[in-house]
Structures are given as structure tokens and as C-alpha cells.
Amino acid sequence: PASLGFSGYRRPPQGVGKGAQHMKENIETVRQYYNRGAEHEWDRLGSRHPVEFLLTTWMMDKYVRPGDAILDIGGGPGRYSIHYAKKGCAVTLAELSEANVDLARRKAAEAGVSLTAYAKNCLELEDLDLGQFDHVFLMGPLYHLTDEADRVRAVEIALRHLKPGGKLYVSFIMVFARVIYDLQNAGHIAADCADPNTAAIIQAAASGQDYGGPDFTTAYFYHQRNILPFMERFGLEKLRFFGQEGILAPNEPQLLERDGAEFDQWIALAKKYLELPEFLSWSEHAMYIGRKP
């Protein structure tokens, strides 16, 4: 689906197992997926889905200041990295996909900003000896780590690269995102209810469960009620928890067709509702922002 990945992707085999070999296979599936679609991923937060980027940066801008050092783990082709490099931050991008890293370097050069970028698995960052940063973004890796131990390790590694008092920004795909996609796009719901994988995501939204397994690639979808309990184990001070598209995800395609003044009014309205827990499921993605003691 366009909102979650890009068209033309062939689903991986059903069933997500455990163990080092299977994790390696899953990581390779994810790497190849993004290597095939770097330009498409860059455009995802541009003309196709600008709402997520607009609302997320509006919230993050409350904390990030010019001159701050940022580590962007799993930041794709660098939309957020370049946004903050333009604001005068020293940004390091560590991203699994080589094609995404190459595109991020090119886009940074086109924008006239400095960006340090590495092609690296988020679970192997210690190899780079990067030091600590004022802010660490973990906005992508938890979409693809289907084993909880790996998700915990990814957060722990991110925290080791965060200075005391620094801010951690963690993004999650939510299980209701599948339903939102089918609301946005006609002709998918019957097939998704019949497919064992997508039907499991739809059921997880109803039962309060997470889903890990095949979808647009090997993926992990969180139910909104399970995100804060997951993050509470890390000893952070919670600063924010919000839906990254606010209330606008179900109607984003229609909103993009309206005039600029009306679009801007909807963005302003969405900001008022952004942190209300009763509206979290209206978003496809959620973000937790926490301060390290």
C-alpha cells in the first residue's frame, strides 16, 4: 500500500520465526525493499504524505535547537535529518539501506547542508563509535523488528548514544493503519479481510493486540494501548505521546486536493487534537518523546 510502502512489492513468505538466521533474513528483506524504493520513500513525506512530516516536525521543533547534535537512526533517505541540518544542527544519519544513504547524501548536497551518513543496521551501531548526542531519532527501526528482544535492544542502543538530559524520539506504526489505508483507497478491504496477514492486522486493532509478520515488508504494528507500557521500561521522563498524522490520516488524500488556505486550517486544527489519547487511532504512526535522566 502506498501509505505504508510502495506499490509493486512482493510479499515475503508467511510466518516470522525467531533466531539469528531468521532475523538476518528479515533484515535483508527490509534492506532490499528500501534499496528498491529510495526515491519513493523520499517522496512519501513530500507530495504523497506531507501531513506526518508537518505535524511531527512541529512537535519536535519544541525541543531541537540550532547547534544541537542529532543521531537519526533508521532515518531513510534523510527527510528529518536534512530538515534539522538546515536549522543548523550537526546531524548523523545511520540507515540500513545503502540506496537511502546515497540519496540522503545527494539531497543534503542539493540543499547545501552538511550530513554525516552511514549504511548500518540499527543493532550494530557500536561498530561506528559515534559517541553521544543531544537528540536521538528512532523513527523507523521499530517498524521492522518483529522480535521484542530486538526492539528493546534497539531502544537501549539508542539510549547509549544519548547524553544525560537528551531527548529520544521513537516512532511506531499502529495496527489501525491498515484500516485507515483501506478507508483511503477503494477496492482493498475485501482482499485484506481475506488475506491471513492483513486480516490478522485488522483483528489486532479490534482485540488490542500487536501484529508482527509480513505486510509491506517484514513489519511490526503496535496497538496504541501497548506503546506506553513498552516505553516505560526504559526509565525515561515522558514528554510527549501523539499521533503523527493527528486526526487527518483517514482523509489525507482528499485534503491534499483542497486549496491551501483550507489545508492550513486543517493542519492548525489537527495540532489542537494531537495529544488527545482518544484520537490516537486516527493516525497511522505514533511518536513517543522522552528525556533521559
C-alpha positions as CSV (number, residue, x, y, z in Angstrom):
1,P,0.0,0.0,0.0
2,A,1.2,3.5,-0.9
3,S,0.7,4.9,2.6
4,L,2.8,2.1,4.2
5,G,5.3,1.2,1.5
6,F,5.3,1.4,-2.3
7,S,3.3,-0.4,-5.0
8,G,4.8,-3.5,-6.8
9,Y,6.2,-5.1,-3.7
10,R,6.0,-8.9,-3.5
11,R,5.1,-10.1,0.0
12,P,7.7,-12.1,1.9
13,P,6.8,-15.7,2.8
14,Q,4.3,-16.0,5.6
15,G,5.4,-16.6,9.1
16,V,8.1,-14.8,11.1
17,G,10.3,-17.1,13.1
18,K,12.9,-16.5,15.7
19,G,16.7,-17.0,15.8
20,A,19.7,-15.2,14.4
21,Q,19.4,-16.7,10.9
22,H,15.8,-15.7,10.5
23,M,16.5,-12.2,11.9
24,K,19.3,-11.9,9.3
25,E,16.9,-12.9,6.6
26,N,14.3,-10.4,7.8
27,I,16.8,-7.6,7.9
28,E,17.9,-8.4,4.4
29,T,14.3,-8.4,3.2
30,V,13.9,-4.9,4.6
31,R,17.2,-3.7,3.2
32,Q,16.3,-4.8,-0.3
33,Y,12.8,-3.3,0.0
34,Y,14.2,0.2,0.7
35,N,17.1,-0.2,-1.7
36,R,14.5,-0.7,-4.5
37,G,12.5,2.3,-3.4
38,A,14.7,5.1,-2.1
39,E,13.2,7.8,-4.3
40,H,9.7,6.6,-3.5
41,E,10.5,6.7,0.3
42,W,11.8,10.3,-0.1
43,D,8.6,11.3,-1.8
44,R,6.4,9.6,0.9
45,L,6.9,12.5,3.3
46,G,6.8,15.0,0.4
47,S,4.0,15.3,-2.0
48,R,2.3,12.0,-1.1
49,H,2.0,12.2,2.7
50,P,3.1,15.7,3.9
51,V,0.9,15.7,7.0
52,E,3.0,13.3,9.0
53,F,6.1,15.4,8.4
54,L,4.4,18.8,9.1
55,L,2.9,17.7,12.4
56,T,5.9,15.7,13.6
57,T,8.4,18.4,13.0
58,W,6.1,20.9,14.6
59,M,6.2,18.8,17.8
60,M,9.9,18.1,17.6
61,D,10.8,21.7,16.9
62,K,9.7,22.4,20.5
63,Y,12.9,20.7,21.7
64,V,15.6,20.8,18.9
65,R,17.7,24.0,18.8
66,P,20.3,25.2,16.3
67,G,23.7,23.7,17.1
68,D,22.3,20.6,18.7
69,A,23.8,17.2,17.8
70,I,21.4,14.7,16.4
71,L,21.7,11.0,15.6
72,D,19.0,9.8,13.2
73,I,18.8,6.0,13.4
74,G,16.9,4.4,10.6
75,G,16.1,7.8,9.1
76,G,15.6,6.5,5.5
77,P,16.7,9.0,2.8
78,G,17.0,11.7,5.3
79,R,13.9,13.9,5.3
80,Y,14.2,14.6,9.0
81,S,18.0,14.7,9.0
82,I,18.1,17.3,6.3
83,H,15.3,19.4,7.9
84,Y,17.4,19.7,11.0
85,A,20.7,20.2,9.2
86,K,19.0,23.2,7.6
87,K,18.2,24.5,11.0
88,G,21.9,24.5,11.9
89,C,22.1,21.1,13.7
90,A,25.0,18.7,13.4
91,V,23.3,15.6,12.1
92,T,24.5,12.0,11.7
93,L,22.3,9.5,9.8
94,A,22.7,5.8,10.4
95,E,20.4,3.9,8.0
96,L,20.1,0.2,6.9
97,S,19.6,0.8,3.2
98,E,22.6,1.8,1.1
99,A,20.3,3.4,-1.5
100,N,18.7,5.5,1.1
101,V,22.1,6.7,2.4
102,D,23.2,7.6,-1.1
103,L,20.0,9.5,-1.7
104,A,20.3,11.3,1.6
105,R,23.9,12.4,0.8
106,R,22.7,13.7,-2.6
107,K,19.7,15.5,-1.2
108,A,21.8,17.1,1.5
109,A,24.3,18.3,-1.1
110,E,21.5,19.8,-3.2
111,A,20.2,21.6,-0.1
112,G,23.7,22.9,0.7
113,V,23.9,21.3,4.1
114,S,26.4,19.0,5.9
115,L,25.3,15.5,6.7
116,T,27.3,12.6,8.0
117,A,25.7,9.3,6.9
118,Y,26.5,5.6,7.4
119,A,24.9,2.5,6.0
120,K,24.4,0.5,9.2
121,N,22.0,-1.8,10.9
122,C,20.5,-0.1,14.0
123,L,21.5,-3.1,16.1
124,E,25.2,-2.8,15.2
125,L,25.8,0.9,15.8
126,E,28.5,0.3,18.4
127,D,30.8,-0.6,15.5
128,L,30.8,3.1,14.5
129,D,31.9,4.6,17.8
130,L,29.7,7.6,17.3
131,G,29.6,9.0,20.9
132,Q,26.6,10.7,22.4
133,F,24.1,13.3,21.1
134,D,21.6,15.8,22.3
135,H,18.8,14.1,20.4
136,V,18.4,10.6,19.0
137,F,15.7,9.8,16.5
138,L,14.5,6.2,16.3
139,M,11.9,6.7,13.6
140,G,11.8,3.6,11.5
141,P,13.6,0.6,13.1
142,L,10.7,-0.4,15.3
143,Y,8.6,-0.7,12.2
144,H,10.6,-3.8,11.2
145,L,11.9,-5.6,14.3
146,T,9.4,-8.3,14.9
147,D,11.0,-9.8,18.0
148,E,10.5,-7.9,21.2
149,A,14.1,-8.5,22.4
150,D,15.4,-6.8,19.2
151,R,13.0,-3.8,19.7
152,V,14.2,-3.5,23.3
153,R,17.8,-3.7,22.2
154,A,17.3,-1.0,19.5
155,V,16.0,1.4,22.2
156,E,18.8,0.6,24.6
157,I,21.4,1.2,21.9
158,A,19.7,4.5,21.0
159,L,19.8,5.5,24.7
160,R,23.5,4.7,24.9
161,H,24.1,7.3,22.2
162,L,22.0,9.9,24.1
163,K,23.5,12.4,26.5
164,P,22.0,12.7,30.0
165,G,19.1,15.1,29.7
166,G,18.9,14.4,26.0
167,K,15.7,13.6,24.1
168,L,14.7,10.3,22.4
169,Y,12.1,10.3,19.6
170,V,10.6,6.9,18.9
171,S,8.0,6.2,16.1
172,F,5.6,3.3,15.8
173,I,3.3,2.0,13.1
174,M,-0.1,1.4,14.6
175,V,-2.4,-1.6,13.7
176,F,-5.3,0.6,12.7
177,A,-3.1,1.9,9.9
178,R,-4.2,-1.0,7.7
179,V,-7.9,0.0,8.2
180,I,-7.1,3.7,7.5
181,Y,-5.4,2.7,4.3
182,D,-8.5,0.8,3.1
183,L,-10.7,3.8,4.1
184,Q,-8.5,6.0,2.0
185,N,-8.4,3.6,-1.0
186,A,-11.4,1.9,-2.6
187,G,-11.3,-1.7,-3.5
188,H,-8.9,-3.2,-0.9
189,I,-11.0,-4.1,2.1
190,A,-12.4,-7.4,0.8
191,A,-8.9,-8.7,-0.2
192,D,-7.4,-7.5,3.1
193,C,-10.1,-9.3,5.1
194,A,-9.4,-12.5,3.2
195,D,-5.6,-12.4,3.3
196,P,-4.4,-14.1,6.5
197,N,-1.7,-11.4,7.2
198,T,-3.8,-8.3,6.7
199,A,-6.8,-9.9,8.3
200,A,-4.6,-10.5,11.4
201,I,-3.7,-6.8,11.5
202,I,-7.4,-5.8,11.3
203,Q,-8.2,-8.2,14.1
204,A,-5.4,-7.0,16.2
205,A,-6.8,-3.5,16.1
206,A,-10.1,-4.9,17.4
207,S,-8.6,-7.1,20.1
208,G,-5.9,-4.7,21.5
209,Q,-3.0,-6.8,20.2
210,D,0.1,-6.0,18.2
211,Y,1.0,-7.7,14.9
212,G,4.4,-8.8,13.7
213,G,4.9,-10.5,10.3
214,P,4.6,-10.0,6.6
215,D,2.9,-6.9,5.2
216,F,4.5,-4.2,3.0
217,T,7.7,-5.8,4.2
218,T,8.6,-7.7,7.4
219,A,6.8,-5.3,9.8
220,Y,5.6,-4.8,13.4
221,F,2.4,-2.9,14.1
222,Y,1.6,-1.7,17.6
223,H,-1.8,-1.3,19.2
224,Q,-1.8,2.2,20.7
225,R,-2.5,0.9,24.2
226,N,0.7,-1.1,24.2
227,I,3.2,1.7,23.3
228,L,3.5,3.5,26.6
229,P,3.9,0.2,28.6
230,F,6.7,-0.7,26.2
231,M,8.5,2.6,26.7
232,E,8.0,2.7,30.5
233,R,10.7,0.0,31.0
234,F,13.5,2.4,29.8
235,G,13.3,4.9,32.7
236,L,12.6,8.0,30.6
237,E,10.6,11.0,31.5
238,K,7.7,11.1,29.1
239,L,7.4,14.5,27.4
240,R,5.0,13.8,24.5
241,F,3.0,11.0,23.0
242,F,1.0,11.8,19.9
243,G,-0.4,10.6,16.6
244,Q,1.9,11.8,13.9
245,E,-0.9,12.4,11.4
246,G,-3.2,13.7,14.0
247,I,-6.9,13.3,13.0
248,L,-6.1,13.8,9.3
249,A,-4.8,10.4,8.1
250,P,-8.2,8.9,7.0
251,N,-8.9,11.9,4.8
252,E,-5.4,13.0,3.8
253,P,-5.8,12.2,0.0
254,Q,-8.9,14.4,-0.1
255,L,-7.3,17.1,2.0
256,L,-4.4,17.4,-0.5
257,E,-6.9,18.3,-3.2
258,R,-8.3,21.3,-1.4
259,D,-7.0,24.8,-1.5
260,G,-4.0,25.9,0.5
261,A,-6.0,28.0,3.0
262,E,-8.3,25.1,3.9
263,F,-5.4,22.7,4.1
264,D,-3.6,25.1,6.5
265,Q,-6.7,25.4,8.6
266,W,-7.0,21.6,9.0
267,I,-3.3,21.4,10.0
268,A,-3.9,24.1,12.7
269,L,-7.0,22.2,13.9
270,A,-5.1,18.8,14.0
271,K,-2.5,20.4,16.2
272,K,-5.1,21.1,18.9
273,Y,-6.1,17.4,19.0
274,L,-2.6,15.9,18.5
275,E,-2.0,14.6,22.0
276,L,-5.6,13.6,22.9
277,P,-5.4,9.8,23.6
278,E,-9.0,9.2,22.3
279,F,-7.8,10.3,18.8
280,L,-4.6,8.3,18.6
281,S,-6.1,5.6,16.4
282,W,-6.9,8.2,13.7
283,S,-3.1,8.2,12.9
284,E,-1.1,5.7,11.1
285,H,2.0,6.4,13.2
286,A,2.6,7.5,16.8
287,M,5.6,9.1,18.4
288,Y,6.9,9.0,21.9
289,I,9.3,11.7,23.1
290,G,11.2,11.1,26.3
291,R,14.0,12.7,28.3
292,K,16.9,10.6,29.5
293,P,17.7,11.2,33.2
